[in-house]
């Protein structure tokens, strides 16, 4: 069938239109808080991050003396997974659609990282990142390297609102913990360093390797870290007994909590390059027939760098790829 | 996309940068397809740009709900575009005067320009006279550049049915061309 005439209407969009729309979308991107997700894990993580910051507001007076007497630094050194009831997130969404304002009265962007820059190769991205970008030597399932993006450094300051946090506890009918008034109005500053994001794909399969120096969280001193950690865990739906036990055993200054809904994922400790790592696997079935869909992420630290490798791969393939990062 | 969202909370803004790079690349790749979908769907006037912008703005706001395991990004994006077109049609419900001036590369004679403008006009007029379903299928095929299979997934029609409708409609347009 000769349908050449049907193509008469096609045009390239005007460059000015394309550029202005792109800029509008990107600027909305930079300012937008973590969005709500239907899959509870994403929301849980946004919430947990906020809670981890709250928990990071405390440190034991016995900790090392810093030159900045009223500040201490929180740096990710390890990950700990915590199972929680995913339906708790639905409750929280109903209470407040904008998860990021659950505990903070305001946020202030101190340094805007701007949109990430895309590079053709890891070598080029290394220059922008300021550190050598490591790449996987093994690409399973026919994966091929795609884009490499580098996000610049940024900084954000958040002010804690103790009343908001207490209201949240009340809304969730959590009575066994209370918010210490001493955290009200305290500022928490998060400084992020350049981060590198490498994407791989093969047909419908995708994988991402993220590499960065740990973000730093500056918190004021004199607060009880484990008490706030317990609050965070209770908000996630962890039982009172488990929340008390965990909050007293975790080093809140160096541990990132990764919440995993009991009905949607599983986790275990593994090693990557001899370092302790956390492997979280998504379980369940997909929309195509009876085939079980894989999805997993492994997180680990090496020296000053933190890594996350995630993809539509099975556990063995993911671990093989992680071990091959060099 | 959800899998690696498992471990990228707000304290680790890698997700923001990584996701932004993803979306930037998708925007660049999909913009011409969405724009031309609207050129075929609603006309070659400024509405095509306006509705393209609305589509991407909606998609960006809703990008957290995109689930890679449930289908290709283009399918998700054009689901939004179709809804935007339906909303636009409900709001206007009248023929919009067609734009006749088209931007063409230099080097054409006035006669060629006039002939081209005329062809754009003619096709736009013919498309405007089609039933909604047929016009949408043509917009998805020739504007968006989707395959019959992708169109079938979007519209819920069978792939074979999509092919038949497209063939019949193009034949009819050709007869009037």
Interface residues (C-beta under 8 A of the other chain):
Chain A: X1 X2 X3 X5 X6 X7 X8 X9 X10 X11 X12 X13 X14 X17 X18 X21 X22 X24 X25 X26 X28 X29 X30 X34 X35 X36 X37 X38 X39 X41 X42 X45 X46 X48 X49 X50 X52 X53 X76 X79 X100 X113 X115 X116 X118 X147 X149 X150 X151 X154 X190 X192 X195 X197 X199 X204 X206 X208 X210 X212 X215 X217 X256 X258 X260 X265 X278 X280 X282 X286 X287 X293 X295 X296 X297 X299 X306 X308 X310 X311 X312
Chain B: X1 X2 X3 X4 X5 X6 X7 X8 X9 X10 X11 X12 X13 X14 X15 X16 X17 X18 X20 X21 X22 X23 X24 X25 X27 X28 X31 X32 X35 X36 X39 X40 X44 X49 X52 X53 X56 X57 X60 X61 X63 X64 X65 X67 X68 X69 X70 X102 X103 X116 X119 X120 X123 X124 X127 X138 X142 X143 X167 X170 X171 X173 X174 X177
